[in-house]
Amino acid sequence: MAKHRKTQHYRRIVVAAVAIGTVGVPSVALACSDWPYGGTDRADVASTSTPHPSEHHGHRHHHRHHRNGHPHTATPQATASPTHRATAHPSTGTKTTAPKPRTTPAPSAPTPTPTPAATASSATARVVQLVNAERAKVGCHPLTVNAELTKAAQAHSADMAAHQNMSHTGSDGSSPGDRITRAGYSWSAYGENVAYGYATPEQVMNGWMNSPGHRANILNCSYKEIGVGLAQPGSYWTQDFGTAR
């Protein structure tokens, strides 16, 4: 049984799930939020997008029992690059003997430095930019990055990646509120979005914005701060939103 703060007995937990992916690359997301003055119910909604028609199922559970996300195995479709073999074609003709000129070897060109892949810090910073761009469209103030929320989000992404399990419940049974509090953030309200299988900030934000539950967290004008985490393998993303006491 997940651990809950006493204040959660009179807060309303809202959870949504969505699965949006391309062939061979499943992507899944979950959202939850904690609101004052509400009930104690929680809704889970799941949907799958595939090239073929699929059924969409909805489930409703008591908030004390959270359905763990079942990881999907992403099998990237490797594209075989054609191998080109260079074949030397000798030329024929009359051979002429000539003195060989003395040549000075040209200086070797510097080895180009490969462009590094996007790091977690740059990717998460980009997510914050995209979040604030969406909030600006509806008149919400921009969220500021909070160190404690970032710590909680990154730790949860690492935990999900280590156990290959997308869930709002940590491997130690913790709830989002537990983890945010443990990171040192004193909250009056919080929300959390999680996802996996999205390779870029733009892709995961597109997935979240196309899910009502995740979109509601992103566009909630009551939230003031945010922390974003990303961990590998599997591209496990976490957004933690908060309003401090």
C-alpha positions as CSV (number, residue, x, y, z in Angstrom):
1,M,0.0,0.0,0.0
2,A,1.4,3.4,-1.0
3,K,2.2,5.8,1.8
4,H,0.0,8.9,1.9
5,R,0.1,12.2,3.8
6,K,-2.8,12.8,6.1
7,T,-3.8,15.8,4.1
8,Q,-4.5,13.6,1.2
9,H,-7.5,12.2,2.9
10,Y,-9.4,15.4,2.0
11,R,-7.6,16.1,-1.3
12,R,-8.8,15.0,-4.7
13,I,-6.4,12.9,-6.8
14,V,-6.8,13.0,-10.6
15,V,-4.9,10.5,-12.7
16,A,-4.9,10.0,-16.4
17,A,-3.0,7.7,-18.7
18,V,-2.4,7.8,-22.4
19,A,-0.4,5.6,-24.8
20,I,0.7,7.3,-28.0
21,G,3.4,5.8,-30.2
22,T,4.7,4.8,-33.6
23,V,5.0,1.3,-34.8
24,G,7.7,-0.5,-32.7
25,V,8.2,2.5,-30.4
26,P,5.4,2.6,-27.7
27,S,5.1,5.7,-25.6
28,V,3.1,5.9,-22.5
29,A,2.2,8.6,-20.0
30,L,0.4,9.1,-16.7
31,A,-0.7,12.2,-14.8
32,C,-1.9,12.9,-11.3
33,S,-2.6,16.0,-9.2
34,D,-3.5,16.7,-5.6
35,W,-6.1,19.4,-4.9
36,P,-7.5,20.8,-1.7
37,Y,-11.1,20.5,-0.7
38,G,-11.9,17.6,-2.9
39,G,-12.8,13.9,-2.5
40,T,-10.6,10.9,-2.5
41,D,-11.4,9.3,-5.9
42,R,-9.0,8.8,-8.8
43,A,-9.6,8.1,-12.4
44,D,-7.4,6.1,-14.8
45,V,-7.9,6.5,-18.5
46,A,-5.9,4.6,-21.0
47,S,-5.7,4.9,-24.8
48,T,-3.6,3.4,-27.5
49,S,-2.8,4.8,-30.9
50,T,-1.8,2.2,-33.5
51,P,-2.1,2.0,-37.3
52,H,-5.1,-0.3,-36.8
53,P,-8.3,0.4,-34.9
54,S,-8.0,-0.4,-31.2
55,E,-10.3,-0.3,-28.2
56,H,-10.0,2.3,-25.5
57,H,-10.7,1.3,-21.9
58,G,-11.4,3.4,-18.8
59,H,-11.1,2.3,-15.2
60,R,-11.9,3.8,-11.9
61,H,-10.2,2.9,-8.6
62,H,-9.9,4.1,-5.0
63,H,-6.9,6.4,-4.7
64,R,-5.1,4.1,-2.2
65,H,-4.6,1.5,-4.9
66,H,-2.5,2.7,-7.8
67,R,-2.2,0.7,-11.0
68,N,1.5,0.2,-11.9
69,G,2.4,1.0,-15.5
70,H,3.4,-2.0,-17.4
71,P,6.4,-1.2,-19.5
72,H,6.2,-1.9,-23.1
73,T,9.3,-3.3,-24.9
74,A,10.3,-0.7,-27.5
75,T,11.9,-2.5,-30.4
76,P,13.4,0.2,-32.7
77,Q,13.3,-0.7,-36.3
78,A,16.9,-0.6,-37.4
79,T,17.3,0.6,-40.9
80,A,20.1,-1.2,-42.7
81,S,22.4,1.1,-44.5
82,P,23.6,-0.2,-47.8
83,T,27.3,-1.1,-47.8
84,H,29.3,0.3,-50.6
85,R,32.4,-1.5,-51.5
86,A,35.0,0.5,-53.4
87,T,36.5,-1.4,-56.3
88,A,39.7,-0.3,-57.8
89,H,39.7,-0.2,-61.6
90,P,43.3,-0.2,-62.9
91,S,43.9,2.0,-65.9
92,T,45.9,0.8,-68.9
93,G,48.3,2.8,-71.0
94,T,52.0,3.4,-71.7
95,K,54.1,3.7,-68.7
96,T,56.5,6.7,-68.6
97,T,59.3,6.8,-66.2
98,A,59.8,10.2,-64.7
99,P,61.8,11.5,-61.8
100,K,59.8,11.4,-58.6
101,P,59.4,14.9,-57.1
102,R,60.1,15.4,-53.5
103,T,56.8,15.9,-51.7
104,T,56.1,17.5,-48.4
105,P,53.2,15.7,-46.5
106,A,50.3,18.0,-46.0
107,P,49.3,18.7,-42.3
108,S,46.6,16.4,-41.2
109,A,43.2,17.9,-40.8
110,P,41.9,18.1,-37.3
111,T,39.5,15.3,-36.4
112,P,36.0,16.8,-36.2
113,T,34.5,16.7,-32.8
114,P,31.2,14.7,-32.8
115,T,28.2,16.7,-31.7
116,P,27.0,15.2,-28.4
117,A,23.5,13.9,-28.0
118,A,21.1,16.1,-26.0
119,T,21.9,15.8,-22.3
120,A,19.3,15.3,-19.6
121,S,19.8,18.9,-18.4
122,S,19.4,20.4,-21.9
123,A,16.4,18.2,-22.6
124,T,14.6,19.0,-19.4
125,A,15.3,22.7,-19.8
126,R,13.7,22.5,-23.2
127,V,10.6,20.8,-21.6
128,V,10.3,23.8,-19.3
129,Q,10.5,26.2,-22.2
130,L,7.8,24.3,-24.0
131,V,5.6,24.2,-20.9
132,N,5.8,27.9,-20.5
133,A,5.1,28.5,-24.1
134,E,1.9,26.5,-23.8
135,R,1.0,28.3,-20.6
136,A,1.5,31.7,-22.3
137,K,-1.1,30.8,-24.9
138,V,-3.8,30.5,-22.2
139,G,-2.7,33.5,-20.1
140,C,-0.9,31.6,-17.3
141,H,2.3,33.0,-15.7
142,P,5.5,31.0,-16.6
143,L,6.7,28.4,-14.1
144,T,10.0,28.8,-12.5
145,V,12.4,25.9,-12.0
146,N,12.6,24.7,-8.4
147,A,15.6,22.8,-7.2
148,E,13.6,20.6,-4.8
149,L,11.0,19.7,-7.4
150,T,13.8,19.0,-9.9
151,K,15.5,16.7,-7.4
152,A,12.2,14.8,-6.8
153,A,11.5,14.5,-10.5
154,Q,14.9,13.3,-11.5
155,A,15.0,10.8,-8.7
156,H,11.6,9.4,-9.7
157,S,12.7,9.2,-13.4
158,A,15.9,7.3,-12.3
159,D,13.8,5.0,-10.2
160,M,11.4,4.2,-13.0
161,A,14.3,3.6,-15.4
162,A,16.1,1.3,-13.0
163,H,12.9,-0.8,-12.5
164,Q,11.6,-0.4,-16.1
165,N,8.2,0.5,-14.6
166,M,6.3,3.7,-15.3
167,S,4.1,4.6,-12.3
168,H,3.3,7.4,-9.9
169,T,4.1,5.0,-7.1
170,G,7.9,4.7,-6.5
171,S,9.6,1.3,-6.0
172,D,9.6,2.1,-2.3
173,G,5.8,2.6,-2.3
174,S,6.1,6.4,-2.2
175,S,3.5,8.7,-3.7
176,P,4.4,11.9,-5.6
177,G,3.6,14.0,-2.4
178,D,5.9,11.8,-0.4
179,R,8.8,12.2,-2.8
180,I,8.3,16.0,-3.2
181,T,8.2,16.4,0.6
182,R,11.3,14.2,1.0
183,A,13.1,16.4,-1.5
184,G,12.5,19.3,0.8
185,Y,9.6,21.1,-0.9
186,S,6.8,22.3,1.4
187,W,3.7,22.2,-0.9
188,S,0.1,23.4,-0.7
189,A,-0.6,21.7,-4.0
190,Y,1.3,19.5,-6.5
191,G,0.9,17.7,-9.8
192,E,2.9,15.1,-11.6
193,N,3.2,13.9,-15.2
194,V,5.2,10.9,-16.2
195,A,6.0,9.3,-19.5
196,Y,8.4,6.9,-21.2
197,G,9.4,6.1,-24.7
198,Y,9.5,9.6,-26.1
199,A,12.9,10.4,-27.5
200,T,12.8,14.2,-27.5
201,P,11.2,17.1,-25.4
202,E,9.0,18.0,-28.4
203,Q,7.6,14.4,-28.6
204,V,6.9,14.0,-24.9
205,M,5.3,17.4,-24.7
206,N,3.1,16.6,-27.7
207,G,2.0,13.4,-26.0
208,W,1.2,15.2,-22.8
209,M,-0.6,18.1,-24.5
210,N,-2.8,15.6,-26.3
211,S,-4.0,14.0,-23.1
212,P,-6.6,15.9,-21.0
213,G,-5.1,14.9,-17.6
214,H,-1.5,15.9,-18.5
215,R,-2.7,19.0,-20.3
216,A,-4.6,20.1,-17.2
217,N,-1.5,19.9,-15.1
218,I,0.6,21.8,-17.6
219,L,-2.0,24.6,-18.0
220,N,-3.0,24.9,-14.4
221,C,-2.4,28.6,-13.6
222,S,-2.3,27.8,-9.9
223,Y,1.0,26.1,-10.1
224,K,4.0,28.3,-9.6
225,E,7.1,26.1,-9.9
226,I,8.3,23.0,-11.8
227,G,10.9,20.3,-11.8
228,V,11.6,18.0,-14.7
229,G,13.5,14.7,-14.8
230,L,14.8,12.4,-17.5
231,A,16.5,9.0,-17.1
232,Q,17.8,6.2,-19.3
233,P,17.4,3.6,-20.5
234,G,13.9,4.0,-21.9
235,S,13.5,7.8,-21.8
236,Y,11.6,8.0,-18.5
237,W,10.3,11.5,-18.0
238,T,8.8,13.2,-14.9
239,Q,7.2,16.6,-14.5
240,D,6.6,17.7,-10.9
241,F,4.5,20.9,-10.5
242,G,4.1,22.6,-7.2
243,T,2.8,25.6,-5.3
244,A,4.7,26.2,-2.1
245,R,3.0,26.8,1.3
